[in-house]
Amino acid sequence: MSKSTSYDVIIAGGGMIGTSLALALAPLGLRVAVVEAVARAESAQPSFDDRSTALSRSTQRMFEAMGLWPDIVAASTPIRHIHVSDQGRFGFSHIDAEEQNVEALGYVVINRVLGSVLQTALDDCETVDVLCPARIRDIELGETRATAFVETDAGDSMTLDAHLLVAADGARSSIRDKMGITAEQVRYGQHAVIGNLETEKPIDGVAYERFTEHGPLAMLPMTGGRTAFVLTVSEADAERVMALDDSAFLAELQAAFGYRLGELSRVGKRAAYPLVLSKAMRLTASRSVLVGNSAHGLHPVAAQGFNLGMRDVAALCDCIADALAAGPESIGNPDVLDHYAEWRRSDQKKLVGFTDGLVKLFGSSRGVTRALRNAGMLAFDLVPGVRGEFARHTMGLAGRLPRLSRGVPLA
Ligand SMILES: Cc1cc2nc3c(=O)[nH]c(=O)nc-3n(C[C@H](O)[C@H](O)[C@H](O)COP(=O)(O)OP(=O)(O)OC[C@H]3O[C@@H](n4cnc5c(N)ncnc54)[C@H](O)[C@@H]3O)c2cc1C
């Protein structure tokens, strides 16, 4: 017979966003279950893997408010300068931390390392049960409760029910489908090849974004003086690039990036990710909501996907904290969920449009687009306010901010 347990909140997916949400909710004293399909130690863990993530200022403030920042910053590298260039053009644009009156524009952390900090913190949360490895196979959404049917890897079945079910199960969310929400998915026809390497000249707190004819190439400072790279290649070329030996791969990367950091060497293990834009048509169904990549999957060109998802987490936590005044059962009420969806609409729309626009603008070699792009780069550098506005968006500080994004603890 299947075991049955009641919670206030069930979180489907214990990746970067689901785990962060569980930790953010902890001060509210709600009973939370996190169901995660892949064991944390496994190399196949799809969220806490070898990628590096650039954390924005608003994400930093959230982790500060959650008391986790000292552990995260100790394992991160600050970005003090962003350098944007276009291959084949002489000019470049830049954003500077000092000019923006901040200590750093963001911090780079390896996903696996961030995962270890978050999961260790979760182990100490008495109000959170982590069911892992276990998968939500099906759900039922009623007017007052959401029910999740869970199967563990050991073959046990469990039934969980709660006032609210949160889908944090990634861009190919099966929970979103079961909520009856469709998502628009557009393949970019590109793969991101990631890894890390050594540079002859120190990268010294600079994040480089270079637009090449194949797509954007990012170089990010990381711990140990190494540099993380995200190289975009066409879908047709991905297999060839992954099969190159290290020296042939470094030669191609060097040709795309140039010699700003001197000679590139000692490249580590590479991994490739197909790039897809995904946009959910709605954010809520009865007693359930979408957060993170289940709501929006972005091209990594502007390093914004996780940061945008963290702002979903902050807004949802605000809505839940306010609704709690009327009792825990009210946290999944339609008006609370509508408020969350309304609040998140504009930020999500802007970021999806911004990253998609960047990919298209810089991905084209057509004369008109190139001219526009050059004018855009000029405006970016010369028109007062444009750079500041862009920096505020990439730091996640634009628009009405929820408590956690302002660094204010929930309780
Ligand atoms: C190359 C690359 C570089 C990136 N760099 C950045 C960056 O610098 N900055 C940034 O902000 N963002 C970046 N991103 C985006 C960022 O990685 C994602 O936005 C983030 O991982 C989304 O987290 P998530 O928890 O929503 O989804 P996921 O990471 O996809 O996690 C979903 C979790 O749900 C689990 N799951 C799935 N189905 C079920 C189920 N039925 N039951 C139980 N569990 C389930 C999965 O096992 C997984 O652990 C990058 C992305 C890529 C591809």
The ligand as an ORCA input file, in Angstrom:
! r2SCAN-3c Opt
* xyz 0 1
  C      25.585     26.308    -20.795
  C      24.688     27.026    -19.832
  C      25.191     28.060    -19.046
  C      24.360     28.753    -18.167
  N      24.884     29.802    -17.461
  C      24.063     30.525    -16.657
  C      24.568     31.653    -15.934
  O      25.751     31.980    -15.999
  N      23.705     32.380    -15.152
  C      22.377     32.035    -15.067
  O      21.629     32.735    -14.375
  N      21.878     30.959    -15.715
  C      22.685     30.203    -16.505
  N      22.180     29.116    -17.169
  C      20.770     28.729    -16.948
  C      20.606     27.882    -15.686
  O      21.512     26.795    -15.708
  C      19.183     27.375    -15.561
  O      18.312     28.469    -15.638
  C      18.965     26.644    -14.220
  O      19.740     25.476    -14.169
  C      17.503     26.272    -14.070
  O      17.345     25.565    -12.873
  P      16.000     24.754    -12.583
  O      16.177     24.219    -11.205
  O      14.800     25.574    -12.911
  O      15.974     23.561    -13.652
  P      17.007     22.320    -13.823
  O      18.399     22.782    -13.594
  O      16.669     21.722    -15.150
  O      16.586     21.335    -12.646
  C      15.388     20.581    -12.697
  C      15.495     19.439    -11.691
  O      14.240     18.736    -11.644
  C      14.482     17.321    -11.601
  N      13.278     16.644    -12.167
  C      12.839     16.691    -13.447
  N      11.664     16.005    -13.550
  C      11.357     15.542    -12.301
  C      10.272     14.785    -11.748
  N       9.226     14.372    -12.512
  N      10.288     14.458    -10.433
  C      11.323     14.866     -9.644
  N      12.381     15.596    -10.112
  C      12.378     15.936    -11.421
  C      15.758     17.144    -12.428
  O      16.439     15.950    -12.079
  C      16.564     18.414    -12.044
  O      17.426     18.193    -10.944
  C      22.990     28.396    -18.059
  C      22.468     27.340    -18.814
  C      23.310     26.652    -19.708
  C      22.730     25.524    -20.529
*
